[in-house]
Each structure stands twice: as structure tokens, then as C-alpha cells.
Amino acid sequence: MSACTAIRKPLSSPPTAFVAVYESEVGIKDRHQQKIHLQQTFESDGNGHMRWSNNQVPPRQWQFRNYKNQSMYAVNDPQKIFYLLPAPLGGVFLIDEPSAVAAASPSLKCNIRLVGTEIMDGHTCKHYIGSLQHPLEDERTPFDVWYSDELHCAIKTQGLARDAHLISYKQVPRSLIEIPKNYRAVDVYTFNKASGDPK
């Protein structure tokens, strides 16, 4: 099992434009005692940019990932503001191939290996197994990822905080994803306050 090196390698962006939607079951229930399902949507423009949103954050807030300069921003559309996330662009196992995540995010202390290929939902997938350790946690977290080279994203993950499964995927031509030019940059305190988060 090869460990991630201390040298951070830039991530490569998906080469195609697509919209991928994943569903996960969150380990909490709503006021009706129904389990909450998290849906995450990733939109790639095929030109080095990604829009990432989910149904648990306030409406019209999202994250902008710029693979070209390896940066990530939080964006609030109603307030027309954004801020640069302090950490450099780290990998997302649902979109970025696990071996690339390991190289791009040495702080996660990943151990990962490719164990073979499997058919998952009709797609040939690379099956990766491994473990990681967040800098603020004492224990390692084991995980499995089934990654499709054809779709340039994962079909399924297990063990990464919550299991996730691809429920919708479309390759669609789309315009460049970017933060609108009339949005202004703010600090994290101003952003959270405008978003209704007192922290």
C-alpha cells in the first residue's frame, strides 16, 4: 500500500462537461423522524472549473473550484459575495481519482491502493481501498472508492464520513463556470454573517 508523499501534486480537472448528482444517507433524522438524505451536485465545464453544491446549505450558496490555479471559493449569490477558502485545493473523492487525491492532499495521510476493476451500475470502475487520517483526528478512516475513467468521477464510495452513490449523470455542453465579475471578495467573518451564520 503506497502512502501519499509530502510533495503536493496539482489536481487535474475533468476533461468533459457534465453534471453528476450523488445521494448519501445522513446519520440524523428530521422532525418527522425520517432519515435525512444529502444530495451533492457537481457541475464541470470541462475547462478547469467546477461548481459544487448540496441540499443542506442555504439556497444559492455553492463552492467554486478552480483547477487552473488550484483554489476554491465559497459563493453567496443573493449577497453577491465570495471568499477564498484558506486551504489549498484538496481532492474530492467523488470527482477526483483517489490516487490524485492522495498526492494532492498530503495532510490527510492517505494510504491507498488499486485492487482491481469491477462493474458498477454498468460502468467499468477502478476499485481503490485505503485509509486516511484527518489532521485533527486520532483514528484512521478506512474507505472504498469505485472510480470510472469513462465518466471521470466515482460511481460509489464507502466509509468517507457517509457512503455516497451516483444517482444521476449527464454530459452536457455548458458555458464557462465562473464567479460573476460583479461579485465582491470578503473575509470569512463577513461571508458567514451575511449567510446567517454568526461564527
C-alpha beads as a LAMMPS data file, in Angstrom:
LAMMPS data file: protein, C-alpha beads

199 atoms
198 bonds

1 atom types
1 bond types

-500.0 500.0 xlo xhi
-500.0 500.0 ylo yhi
-500.0 500.0 zlo zhi

Masses

1 110.0

Atoms # bond

1 1 1 0.000 0.000 0.000
2 1 1 1.664 3.228 -1.097
3 1 1 1.390 6.224 1.190
4 1 1 0.900 9.749 -0.046
5 1 1 4.091 11.684 -0.305
6 1 1 4.726 15.016 1.371
7 1 1 5.003 16.633 -2.034
8 1 1 1.681 18.123 -3.075
9 1 1 0.816 17.463 -6.728
10 1 1 -1.736 19.688 -8.501
11 1 1 -5.067 18.097 -9.350
12 1 1 -6.154 17.778 -12.959
13 1 1 -9.676 18.852 -13.836
14 1 1 -12.210 16.566 -15.549
15 1 1 -11.772 16.968 -19.329
16 1 1 -15.503 16.860 -20.088
17 1 1 -18.536 18.968 -19.185
18 1 1 -21.040 17.080 -17.044
19 1 1 -23.485 17.260 -14.167
20 1 1 -23.169 14.497 -11.541
21 1 1 -25.556 14.103 -8.598
22 1 1 -24.779 11.924 -5.573
23 1 1 -27.002 10.848 -2.709
24 1 1 -25.934 9.932 0.807
25 1 1 -27.882 8.989 3.904
26 1 1 -27.000 11.309 6.760
27 1 1 -26.948 9.740 10.221
28 1 1 -29.569 12.132 11.637
29 1 1 -33.339 12.430 11.353
30 1 1 -35.661 15.352 10.681
31 1 1 -38.558 16.426 12.943
32 1 1 -40.717 13.694 11.397
33 1 1 -38.105 11.069 12.361
34 1 1 -37.270 10.481 8.714
35 1 1 -33.630 9.968 7.808
36 1 1 -32.152 12.956 6.014
37 1 1 -30.668 12.369 2.593
38 1 1 -27.826 14.563 1.411
39 1 1 -27.629 15.323 -2.298
40 1 1 -24.435 16.790 -3.726
41 1 1 -24.281 18.218 -7.245
42 1 1 -21.038 18.657 -9.170
43 1 1 -21.033 20.610 -12.430
44 1 1 -17.914 20.571 -14.596
45 1 1 -17.445 22.904 -17.563
46 1 1 -14.666 20.726 -18.997
47 1 1 -12.372 23.739 -18.874
48 1 1 -10.846 23.557 -15.423
49 1 1 -13.773 24.761 -13.319
50 1 1 -16.279 23.024 -11.055
51 1 1 -19.451 24.136 -9.250
52 1 1 -20.226 22.127 -6.093
53 1 1 -23.470 22.471 -4.123
54 1 1 -25.680 20.378 -1.841
55 1 1 -29.195 20.440 -0.419
56 1 1 -28.071 21.060 3.177
57 1 1 -26.643 24.560 2.737
58 1 1 -28.739 27.720 2.306
59 1 1 -30.187 28.095 -1.215
60 1 1 -27.939 29.679 -3.823
61 1 1 -24.727 29.122 -1.907
62 1 1 -22.069 26.995 -3.570
63 1 1 -18.364 26.361 -3.905
64 1 1 -16.289 27.242 -6.932
65 1 1 -13.274 25.038 -7.639
66 1 1 -10.641 26.432 -9.997
67 1 1 -8.290 23.648 -11.029
68 1 1 -6.163 26.027 -13.093
69 1 1 -4.804 27.874 -10.078
70 1 1 -5.670 25.144 -7.524
71 1 1 -8.049 27.306 -5.476
72 1 1 -11.535 27.033 -4.007
73 1 1 -14.079 29.706 -3.108
74 1 1 -17.370 29.862 -1.208
75 1 1 -20.005 31.863 -3.101
76 1 1 -23.228 33.514 -1.919
77 1 1 -25.448 34.510 -4.854
78 1 1 -28.088 36.600 -3.014
79 1 1 -25.401 38.760 -1.392
80 1 1 -23.121 38.692 -4.474
81 1 1 -20.062 37.929 -2.358
82 1 1 -17.372 35.254 -2.189
83 1 1 -14.292 34.386 -0.178
84 1 1 -11.198 32.330 -0.828
85 1 1 -11.098 29.182 1.288
86 1 1 -7.825 29.232 3.242
87 1 1 -6.690 25.685 2.479
88 1 1 -5.253 24.910 -0.965
89 1 1 -7.455 22.901 -3.314
90 1 1 -7.762 19.399 -1.948
91 1 1 -9.234 16.440 -3.750
92 1 1 -12.830 15.304 -3.588
93 1 1 -13.128 11.533 -3.791
94 1 1 -16.448 11.753 -5.676
95 1 1 -14.843 13.623 -8.565
96 1 1 -11.064 13.316 -8.370
97 1 1 -9.392 9.943 -8.802
98 1 1 -8.275 8.619 -5.381
99 1 1 -4.637 8.320 -6.358
100 1 1 -4.688 12.014 -7.348
101 1 1 -6.420 12.984 -4.099
102 1 1 -3.685 11.257 -2.125
103 1 1 -0.970 13.144 -3.970
104 1 1 -2.796 16.478 -3.751
105 1 1 -3.726 16.259 -0.078
106 1 1 -0.728 15.001 1.939
107 1 1 -2.245 16.389 5.165
108 1 1 -4.841 13.594 5.009
109 1 1 -2.068 10.995 5.408
110 1 1 -3.656 8.671 2.856
111 1 1 -2.704 5.065 2.305
112 1 1 -4.290 3.812 -0.874
113 1 1 -4.003 1.035 -3.413
114 1 1 -5.784 -0.122 -6.533
115 1 1 -7.148 -3.633 -6.015
116 1 1 -8.647 -4.236 -9.461
117 1 1 -11.602 -3.382 -11.677
118 1 1 -15.295 -4.088 -11.148
119 1 1 -18.531 -3.404 -12.998
120 1 1 -20.641 -0.924 -11.025
121 1 1 -24.010 0.191 -12.410
122 1 1 -22.900 -0.858 -15.875
123 1 1 -19.587 1.004 -15.779
124 1 1 -16.102 -0.454 -15.531
125 1 1 -14.596 1.014 -12.381
126 1 1 -11.223 1.023 -10.702
127 1 1 -11.699 -0.216 -7.146
128 1 1 -9.484 1.618 -4.671
129 1 1 -9.215 0.769 -0.990
130 1 1 -7.349 2.708 1.630
131 1 1 -7.495 4.807 4.751
132 1 1 -6.886 8.390 5.702
133 1 1 -6.347 10.406 8.842
134 1 1 -7.564 13.973 9.168
135 1 1 -5.022 16.269 10.879
136 1 1 -7.486 16.937 13.731
137 1 1 -8.421 13.289 14.333
138 1 1 -6.604 10.484 16.125
139 1 1 -8.033 7.497 14.248
140 1 1 -7.730 6.462 10.616
141 1 1 -10.842 6.127 8.449
142 1 1 -10.986 3.181 6.007
143 1 1 -12.673 3.715 2.647
144 1 1 -13.529 2.167 -0.722
145 1 1 -13.949 4.127 -3.951
146 1 1 -15.194 2.833 -7.305
147 1 1 -13.940 5.304 -9.928
148 1 1 -14.947 5.413 -13.596
149 1 1 -12.397 6.655 -16.138
150 1 1 -15.233 6.839 -18.658
151 1 1 -17.299 9.304 -16.614
152 1 1 -14.340 10.999 -14.869
153 1 1 -15.952 10.585 -11.456
154 1 1 -16.742 7.962 -8.843
155 1 1 -19.778 5.703 -9.090
156 1 1 -19.775 4.850 -5.396
157 1 1 -17.844 5.495 -2.190
158 1 1 -17.967 3.824 1.207
159 1 1 -16.504 4.892 4.520
160 1 1 -15.808 8.561 3.791
161 1 1 -17.923 10.140 6.562
162 1 1 -21.000 8.934 4.689
163 1 1 -21.488 6.495 1.831
164 1 1 -22.348 8.106 -1.496
165 1 1 -23.805 6.761 -4.731
166 1 1 -24.099 8.367 -8.154
167 1 1 -27.825 8.734 -8.931
168 1 1 -27.699 10.999 -11.989
169 1 1 -25.082 11.775 -14.623
170 1 1 -25.324 13.786 -17.828
171 1 1 -22.672 15.001 -20.222
172 1 1 -23.983 18.360 -21.358
173 1 1 -22.307 21.261 -23.138
174 1 1 -22.269 24.291 -20.907
175 1 1 -20.747 27.725 -20.687
176 1 1 -17.737 28.563 -18.567
177 1 1 -18.337 28.236 -14.817
178 1 1 -17.017 31.301 -13.016
179 1 1 -17.768 33.723 -10.216
180 1 1 -19.672 36.679 -11.718
181 1 1 -17.464 39.726 -12.160
182 1 1 -19.806 41.970 -10.152
183 1 1 -19.406 39.817 -7.016
184 1 1 -17.048 41.184 -4.358
185 1 1 -14.456 39.369 -2.283
186 1 1 -14.961 39.432 1.513
187 1 1 -13.386 37.803 4.561
188 1 1 -14.848 34.669 6.138
189 1 1 -16.475 36.586 9.032
190 1 1 -18.348 38.905 6.654
191 1 1 -19.372 35.970 4.469
192 1 1 -20.734 33.908 7.370
193 1 1 -22.551 36.882 8.854
194 1 1 -24.197 37.656 5.516
195 1 1 -25.131 33.992 5.200
196 1 1 -26.825 33.921 8.591
197 1 1 -24.017 32.080 10.404
198 1 1 -22.821 34.037 13.442
199 1 1 -19.440 32.278 13.535

Bonds

1 1 1 2
2 1 2 3
3 1 3 4
4 1 4 5
5 1 5 6
6 1 6 7
7 1 7 8
8 1 8 9
9 1 9 10
10 1 10 11
11 1 11 12
12 1 12 13
13 1 13 14
14 1 14 15
15 1 15 16
16 1 16 17
17 1 17 18
18 1 18 19
19 1 19 20
20 1 20 21
21 1 21 22
22 1 22 23
23 1 23 24
24 1 24 25
25 1 25 26
26 1 26 27
27 1 27 28
28 1 28 29
29 1 29 30
30 1 30 31
31 1 31 32
32 1 32 33
33 1 33 34
34 1 34 35
35 1 35 36
36 1 36 37
37 1 37 38
38 1 38 39
39 1 39 40
40 1 40 41
41 1 41 42
42 1 42 43
43 1 43 44
44 1 44 45
45 1 45 46
46 1 46 47
47 1 47 48
48 1 48 49
49 1 49 50
50 1 50 51
51 1 51 52
52 1 52 53
53 1 53 54
54 1 54 55
55 1 55 56
56 1 56 57
57 1 57 58
58 1 58 59
59 1 59 60
60 1 60 61
61 1 61 62
62 1 62 63
63 1 63 64
64 1 64 65
65 1 65 66
66 1 66 67
67 1 67 68
68 1 68 69
69 1 69 70
70 1 70 71
71 1 71 72
72 1 72 73
73 1 73 74
74 1 74 75
75 1 75 76
76 1 76 77
77 1 77 78
78 1 78 79
79 1 79 80
80 1 80 81
81 1 81 82
82 1 82 83
83 1 83 84
84 1 84 85
85 1 85 86
86 1 86 87
87 1 87 88
88 1 88 89
89 1 89 90
90 1 90 91
91 1 91 92
92 1 92 93
93 1 93 94
94 1 94 95
95 1 95 96
96 1 96 97
97 1 97 98
98 1 98 99
99 1 99 100
100 1 100 101
101 1 101 102
102 1 102 103
103 1 103 104
104 1 104 105
105 1 105 106
106 1 106 107
107 1 107 108
108 1 108 109
109 1 109 110
110 1 110 111
111 1 111 112
112 1 112 113
113 1 113 114
114 1 114 115
115 1 115 116
116 1 116 117
117 1 117 118
118 1 118 119
119 1 119 120
120 1 120 121
121 1 121 122
122 1 122 123
123 1 123 124
124 1 124 125
125 1 125 126
126 1 126 127
127 1 127 128
128 1 128 129
129 1 129 130
130 1 130 131
131 1 131 132
132 1 132 133
133 1 133 134
134 1 134 135
135 1 135 136
136 1 136 137
137 1 137 138
138 1 138 139
139 1 139 140
140 1 140 141
141 1 141 142
142 1 142 143
143 1 143 144
144 1 144 145
145 1 145 146
146 1 146 147
147 1 147 148
148 1 148 149
149 1 149 150
150 1 150 151
151 1 151 152
152 1 152 153
153 1 153 154
154 1 154 155
155 1 155 156
156 1 156 157
157 1 157 158
158 1 158 159
159 1 159 160
160 1 160 161
161 1 161 162
162 1 162 163
163 1 163 164
164 1 164 165
165 1 165 166
166 1 166 167
167 1 167 168
168 1 168 169
169 1 169 170
170 1 170 171
171 1 171 172
172 1 172 173
173 1 173 174
174 1 174 175
175 1 175 176
176 1 176 177
177 1 177 178
178 1 178 179
179 1 179 180
180 1 180 181
181 1 181 182
182 1 182 183
183 1 183 184
184 1 184 185
185 1 185 186
186 1 186 187
187 1 187 188
188 1 188 189
189 1 189 190
190 1 190 191
191 1 191 192
192 1 192 193
193 1 193 194
194 1 194 195
195 1 195 196
196 1 196 197
197 1 197 198
198 1 198 199
